[in-house]
Structures are given as C-alpha cells and as structure tokens.
Amino acid sequence: MKVSEIFDSLKKKIFSPVYFFYGEEPFYIDELTGYMEKNVLDEASREFNQNTVYGLDVTAREVADLSRRFPMMGDYQLVIVKEAQNIQNFDALADYIDHPMDTTILVVNYKYRKLDKRKSLYKKLSKSKKVVLFESSRVYDNQIPAWISERVHLLGHTITPKSEMMLAEYLGADLSRINNELNKLTINLQPGQAITEDLIERYIGISKDFNVFELQKALGKRDIFHALRIIRYFEANPKQNPLQMVNVLLFTYFMKVLLYHQLKNENNNTIASKLGVSPFFLNDYRVAAQNFSPAKVKEIISGIRQLDLKSKGFGATDTTSYGPLKEWVFRLVA
C-alpha cells in the first residue's frame, strides 16, 4: 500500500488492527507514526487508551499482551511501538498477527532495515487482511529532485527545475531535512505560489548564483573565471559549502557526464531518466560532454578523488583549504 493510500484511510477514520511500517528510509515511517499518534484518538481518550513503548524496553510477547487489553471508555486502544527493530525475537509477535484484537490499533515502527521475507512473521504480515504493511524504501540521490517536486505538490505549490536541483545538491538525501526546509519555506508563500531560486535564497539561504549547481555548470562550459568566482564565495562561506560536500557533488556530476557519453545516442527522456535529472538540464550535460572527451572525464574524476583525499587529511596539512580545488580548476581546462 502506498503512503498516500494509508493517509487517505486514516483521515477517513478507516482503521486496521495492525500497521507495520518498516524499511531503510525512516522519513515515511516516522511521518505515518506521528500522524497516528496525534490523530487516531481524541485528546480525552489518549490518557487512557494510548500507549507508546520502545523496542529496547519491551519484548515481542509484552507487545502482544499489551495489544490484547481492552480499551477503557472508548472504541479503540492505540499501541505504538517505536524503534521496534531493537526487539529481540520479533517472531514472537506472529501469534498475535494471526488473531489481532479488533479494538486495538497496533502500530509498529521498524526502521533502518528490511524484514526477512523468508520468515513466518513477514509471510503472516503480507497475507493478513487485517494488517497494513508498508515498506519505506531508500530514496537514492538521483531520485531526490523528483521527490522534492512531489513533496512541493503535496504542499500545494510548484517548483522550478533549477530550484529542485539547488535543494537536492545543497540538502542531500536527508528527507527529514528537506521536508523541514520546505515547510519553513512554504509558510512564507501564498497558496499555489511557485518556489523559485530567489525564494530559496531568501528563506533557506542558498545563493542562487554561487552554489555547487552553478559551479558544475561553469566547469561543464569550461568557464574558468566564473568557476573561480564561485569557489571564492565558497571560501568565504565554508559552513554553507563544506569542501568535502563540494568534492562529492563534483564527483557525482562528472560521473553523470561520463554516463552521458555512453547514452548520447538514446532519446532525451531515456537519458534524463538514467542520469536522474530533469530533461530541462540535459543541454548542460551535452555541453560538458562536447567539451570533455570520455578520457578527459576519467582524468577529471581521478583528480576529484585526489582532492577528496586531501580534504580528509591524506597528503595535505590544511583540510579546509580551497587552494587545491582552485589549482585543479586551472588544470581542468589545460
């Protein structure tokens, strides 16, 4: 079942006896659990009928026993198990899954790992009509711009392609962090207002002109002077643009340029999908591929690896200096 379908049912007060949220990406697990914590029971019922326990403090059998209690002065009791991945011998809950209480809503918050699909617990969870089983899969770096676009849409706004990339490059793959920044941003917007680079600069603090995305674009065009201006800005604002992060993002960018060389005879939508970028940015990769042969791109990637090692203290005494990066930019266009 999809997240949107689960939320739709919850908002309609259509409940199942068991909800099991698991997976490597904690964001949706925590979001669903938090919503149920605040909205399943009314405020008066929570004191008597809502119990939250943590995996380090309980056994699977204790969770089952707690779930078999009857509610007091209400239709349901809500049992929430947070950090359930810390419970030993979780299979002991299998008997309860077979015969759950219709007056209990059990929510299991099982984060950072997958369930073993060979075990009886997973088989019971996946086959039971009384269980909502949801796997929160990891969102990879190349999926982040699309995730941002979808999240912005849910918040009632639109976002420009460049703004998507600015946020993705700056915030990385931490969905909770991205969501928090989007919530802070949209508080300041009118309903339906589009998120632009200017608004991101104003409310999140990412420069629309001096960011890693613009640095990549300048390097792809072999525009050394603009690239050095951006790096000087990074030097003046190292907390917003840590050297190690810049190196990683440049590495990712040139890996995509190398991939573009292999894909350039395919159609634009296929190339964009495999690169994990909007078709809006394909021309940037096309220009970079024209300026740098596959052999040169491989040389560039090797140079970025050396930069990354120096930024981590291998072969350099000052791991915060942008000097090696500037020297590398000069060699880039040689």
N, C-alpha and C positions, 0 to 999 in steps of 0.2 A: 504494500500500500504506500502511496506517495504522501509526503508531508502535507500537501495541500488538502488531500482527501481526509487525513486524520484531523486536521484543524477544522474542516467543514463539519465533520461529525461531532466533534467536541462542542463547537459553537451551537449546534442544534440540540445539545444535551443528549446525544445518542452515544451511550457508553458501552464498552465491552468489559467483561470481568478482568481481563488481563491485558496489559500493554507491556511489550518487551521491546525496548529501544536499545540497539547495540550497534557497534561499528567503530571504525578508526577515526571518524570525524566527530568530535564532541559537540559541535555547534548545534545541530538539529536535536540531538539527544537532550541537551540542556534546555533548548528552547521549548520543546514539547513538554518536558517535565515541569519547567517553570510555569507554563501556561496552565497545566492541570493543577498544579499546586495552588494557584491563585483563583481558579475559576470553576473547578468541578463542584465544590461545596460552597454554600453561602457562609458568610462570616460567623453566624451563630453556630453552625454545625461543625466548623473546623476544630473548635476546642475539644469536642467530644469524639469526633469521628475521623480526624485526620492524624495520621502517624507517619513521621519521617524517620527512617533508620539508615545507617550507613554500613556498607559492606564489611568494614573492619570490625564492626561491633556486634554483628549477628551471624548466625548460621542460616543455611537454607531452610532447615527444619523450623527454626524460630520464625522465619518469614512466613512459612506456610501456616504455623499455628496462629500467628498474628492475623493472617488473612482469613482464618476460619471464624473469627469473632463476629458477632452480630452488631450492627450499628445501634447507637443509643439515640432515640428520639429523632430518627431520620431515615431516609430511604437507603442511603449508602454509607459505608465507611471507605475512606481513601487511605491506602497504604503505599507509601513511596519509598523505594529502596534506592538510595544514591550510592554511587561508586560500587555497584554490585559486582564488578569484576574482581573485587577483593575477597569475595565469599569463597570459601573452600568447599569442595564437593557440592557444586551447584546442582548437580543432577538430583539431589535430594528433593528439589522442588518439583520434580517431574510428576509425582503423585498428585500434588495439588493442581497442576496444569490439567490433569485428566478430569478432575472434578472440582472446578473453582466455584466459589460462592457467588451467587447472583447478586448478593447485597454488598459485595466487596469489589472495589476497583483497585487492582494491584498494578502499580507502575514500577517497572524495573529499569533502572538507568545503568546500563552496562557499557562502559566507554573504553576507547582506545584499542579495542581488539575485536576480532571476529569470533563468532561461535563456531565450534567444531560441528560441521554438518553431518558428520558420521555418528554423532552421539544421539542417544534417545531423547535428550531434552530438546534439541533442535527439531527433531522429527515430530515430537509432540506439539511444539510451538507452531511449526509451519502448517500442520494439518488441522489443528483445532479451530473450529468456527467461533470459539469464544475468546480467541487471542488475536490482538493486533500486533503483528511482528513487523518491525521496521529496521532495516539496516541503513545506517548513516555512513555511506561510503566516503572515502577521502576525496577531496576536490583537489585536483592537480593544478600546478601553476598555469598551464595553458588553458585551463577551464575557468580561471578566475575572472577574466573580463566578462564572459557570458554570465557568470554567477552574479557579478555586480549589476549587470543590466537587468537581470531577472529580479534581483532584490529591490532595485530602484523602482521597477514597475510595480511591485507589491506595495511600495510606499506611496504610490500614486504620482510618480514623476517619470521623466525620461532623462537620458544622459547622452552626451555626445561621445562618439567613439574615442576621441583623444582623451576625454575625461576618464573614460573607463580604463584606458591604458595608464594614465597618470596614477590613478588609485591602485591599480594592480601592481605597478612597478614599485610604488612607494610603500604599500601596506603588506605586500607579500600574500601568502596563502592562509593567513590567520583570519578565519571567517568571523570570529567574535570581534576582533579589532576592526575589520572592515564594516561590520554591521553597526558597531558603536559610532564610528566616524560618519556613516551615512545617516544615522539617527540624529546626531548633532547637527549635521548639515541641513537636513530636511526640516528641522524645527524652524529654521530661518527662511524657509521658502514659502511662496504662495502655492495653494493647491494646483497641481498639474504643471508647475514651473519646471523647465528643463535645467538639469545640472550641467554647468559649463565649466571651462577651465578657470574663468575669472572667479566663479563662486567657490571652487575648490581652493584656489589661492587665498581667498578672503577668509573662509571659515575653517579650513583644515591646515593651511599654511604651506601647501606645496606650491612652489613657484611655477607658474605656467610657462616661463621662458627658460628657467635654469633647473632642469630636472634630468634624471637618467634617460627618460624617453627622448628628450631633445638632444642629449649627448649622443645617444645611439644614432639618431637621425643625422647629426652633424658628421659623425665618423663615417657613416654609410655614404655620405656625399663627398667625403674627403675634405670637408670644410674645417681645416685645422685651427683656424683663428677662432671660429665660433666654439669649437670643442674646448679650446683652452680657456675661453671666457667662462664657460660652464664649469670647468674644473676649478678655476679660481674662485668661483662662487661657492663650490663645494668646500674648498679650503676654509673659506670664511664662515661656513655654516656646517661644521663637521658632525654635529649631533643629528641634524636632519639628513645628512648624506654620508653615513659612515663608509669608510674606504672599503671595508670588506663587502658590504652590500653592493657598492658600485661595481666591484670586480665580478661578483656573482652574476649580476644582471647583464654586464657586458659579455660575459662568457655565454650566457643563455642566448643573447641576441645574435652573436656570431655563429653559434651552433645552428640557429634558425636560418641564417644567411647560407650556411653550408648546405642545409637541408633544401633550401630554395633551389640551389644549383641542381639538385637531383630531381626536383619536382617541376622545373620551369616549363616543361612541355605539356603539363596537365592543365585542366581548366582552373580558373581563378578560385571557384568555390572549393574545389578539392585541395588546392594549395593552401588556402586560408585555413581550412579545417585541420589539415595536417600540421600546419605551423602553430595552430591555436591562436590565431589573430583574426581581427575583423578584415574582410576584403578591402575595407577603406584604407588599410595600411600596406597593401600588397606592393604598391608602387615604391614605397621606401625600401622594401627588400629587393625589388627588381633593380633599383638604382645601385644598391650596395653590391649586388651580385655582378652588375656590369663593371663596377669599379674594382672589385677584388675577385681574382680567379679562385677556384677551389684550393689550389696550392697555397695562395696567399692567405686565404681564410684559415687554413690549418696552421699556418705560421702565426697568425694573429691569436688564435685560440691557445697555442703553446705559450705565447708571450703573456696572455692573461693569466695562465696558470702560474707563471713565474711571479707576476705581480701579486697574485693571491698568496703565494708562499711568503713573499717579502712582507706583506701586510700582517702576516701571522707570526713574524719573527724569525723566519728562515732566511739568512743571508742579508739581514737588514737590522740596524740598531733602533731606528725610529719607525715603529709600525703605524704611525698616524700620518706620516708624510705623504703628500700627494706628488712629490717630486718624481718618483719612478713612473707614476701614471702619466705625467706630462712628457717625460722622456720617451715613453712608449708611444704616445700620440705622434711625436715628431718622427719616430721610426716607422710608424704606420703608413705614412704617405711617401716614404722614401722609395 
